[in-house]
Amino acid sequence: MKIAQIQSRVYNDKKKNAEQLKLYLEKIKSERPDLVMLGEMFNCPYETKQFPLYAEEEGGETWKMLSHLAKEYGIYLAAGSVPEIAEGKIYNTAYVFDRNGKQIAKHRKAHLFDIQVEGGQHFKESEILTAGDKCTVFSTEFGKIGLCICFDFRFPELARMMVLRGAKMILVPAAFNMTTGPAHWDVMFRGRAVDNQCFVAGTSSARDTGASYVAWGHTLLVSPWGDVIEEMEGEEGYIIHDVDLKEADSIRRQLPLLSARRTDIYQSENGAEF
Ligand SMILES: O=C(O)CCC(=O)C(=O)O
C-alpha cells in the first residue's frame, strides 16, 4: 500500500486550503498513492473560537469536495480532521473516503485536548467541542486500519482496542505544538508502534510561526518494529512510502507480544478491567 502524508499549511481561507489540497493531489498523482492522509483541522485554524465558524455538517461542502477528490484520484482519502456540526454540537471529526468517494469511516475525537503546561502550551478544546465516543477501525483491500485524532493517541487503551479489532496500521491526524512536540511526539509514536506491533502514521499541518497555535509538524511514519521510516520537520510538503501491512503479522509472529498478554492479571484492585 502506498501511503502519502501531506503536511500542508493551514490558511484562514477554506477555499485556499481546498485549492492547496488539489494541487498536492495533482503533484503526487504520478506516484500513484493508494491512500492519502492529511493533518488535524487541515482546513481551519487551530483555535477554539474558529471551530464553530468553520464547522460544517457531514455531507456539507467540504465533505462533498473530499468525496469527489477521492473518486477523481481513485484513492483512499483519510482527510485529516475538520470541525463538524451536528445537532448544535461541534466535533473534531476525521472522515475517510474510499476510491469511489464513499465514506467508509468517521471518527470524532474522543479525548479532548485540555492542557495547561506551566510556562508552555495552554489549550482547552472542551470549551467548544463535544467528545466522540467510538473506537474507529475500517477495512481496505490491504488490511484493517485504525483511526484517531491527535490527543486520542496519548491513550494507549484506544490504540490497543483498534489493534484488538484487527488494525495493522493506525492513522493519526495530529497537531502537536512547540511544547509537547519536542517532548513527546516521537516517543509516543514509536512507543505505540512497538507496543501494538503495527504501522503508525502521524500527519500534522506545517509549522506556521505566525499562527496562534504553532504546530510542531514532524509528520512521520513508523514501522511495526518501531523504526521511523521517515519524519519531516516543520516544512510544507509530503512524504510517500510503500508499506506492506503483512509486516505487522510477521513482527507479531517473531516477537509474540499481543498473544502473550496476561489479561487475567490486568485489573485494578476493585476488579475493574482497563
Ligand atoms: O497531546 C498533545 O500534546 C497535543 C494534542 C493536540 O494538539 C491535539 O489533540 O490537537
The ligand as a Tripos MOL2 file, in Angstrom:
@<TRIPOS>MOLECULE
LIG
   10     9     1     0     0
SMALL
NO_CHARGES

@<TRIPOS>ATOM
      1 O1         -1.1470   15.8920   23.0770 O.co2     1 LIG1
      2 C1         -0.5660   16.9000   22.6910 C.2       1 LIG1
      3 O2          0.4980   17.2690   23.1710 O.co2     1 LIG1
      4 C2         -1.1090   17.7270   21.5840 C.3       1 LIG1
      5 C3         -2.5180   17.3460   21.2990 C.3       1 LIG1
      6 C4         -3.1560   18.2280   20.3400 C.2       1 LIG1
      7 O3         -2.6100   19.1930   19.8800 O.2       1 LIG1
      8 C5         -4.4930   17.9100   19.8850 C.2       1 LIG1
      9 O4         -5.1000   16.9640   20.3850 O.co2     1 LIG1
     10 O5         -4.9620   18.5860   18.9930 O.co2     1 LIG1
@<TRIPOS>BOND
     1     1     2 2
     2     2     3 1
     3     2     4 1
     4     4     5 1
     5     5     6 1
     6     6     7 2
     7     6     8 1
     8     8     9 2
     9     8    10 1
@<TRIPOS>SUBSTRUCTURE
     1 LIG1         1 GROUP 0 **** ****
